[in-house]
Amino acid sequence: MMTTTTTTTPAAMVVAPTYVATVPAAPVMTTVVVTQAPPAMQADVVIAQPSTKHVWIAGHYTWRDNQYQWMTAHWELPPYANATWVNPTSEQQGNAYKFTEGYWN
């Protein structure tokens, strides 16, 4: 089985030397290319939202230890104000599958 992993960090923000700005860390996107198709999705059971600030992260597969692993759906607090969750994606490319991890943006 072929596995290729790529991690991408967007370019850093440049700030004028006369002031300091605090910005959230740039999202890190991890992409893995494998020859094994992802398994069928599992059903989520939505539980009560703990607070209005919590965001629902749907259950999804991730690639760990050279295999797909199911990540159970859950409520999560965003890491910073106005953060949005970007769902993971899987895309067939010829005989391989490009899997991009979900991340906070």
Secondary structure, DSSP 8 states (H G I E B T S, - for coil): --EEEEEE--------TTS---------EEEEEESS-------------SSTT-EEE--EEEEETTEEEEE--EEE--SSTT--EE--EEEEETTEEEEE--EE-
